[in-house]
Amino acid sequence: MLSALEVVTTVVVGVMVGVEFSVAFVMNRIFNALPEDSGQLGHAHGGRMLGAVMPVWYIGSLVLVAVWAIAGWHHHGTALVVTAGALLILSVIMSLLLLVPINNRNKTWTPDNRPADWKQQMNRWERFHYVRVAVIIAAFALLAAALT
């Protein structure tokens, strides 16, 4: 049973990492290259869509890691799992304090109501997102290492 939990947890976190990596290095590049107001509208739509899904995914991943750490407390690799959990907690804190406030504003913007500094705010969000992606990649790598 523990082996199934380990694999499911690693896959769930890995897919989350893939989505966030794609946002950082694929989707944002596409949105930023679109003409006129299309990019800003794409960012707003993405913020609404992923803003609804990602909180559940982050918290769900954290819960799975916590269950793995508790269930496998006396098994090899538990320190790696606990460290991965700490990194996921850091990613949630970063999200709540740094990324969500910008995203909550962004998802309501239209070409008619966006602020003059909207591009600077989106660039700030992207910089914070790069750091968050690095943190969750590290967590994923630790979980993968704990499997071996």
ABEGO torsion letter per residue (X at the ends): XAAAAAAAAAAAAAAAAAAAAAAAAAAAAAAAABBEAAAAAAAAAAAAAAAAAAAAAAAAAAAAAAAAAAAAAABBGAAAAAAAAAAAAAAAAAAAAAAAAAAAAAAABBAAABBAAAAAAAAAAAAAAAAAAAAAAAAAAAAAAAAX
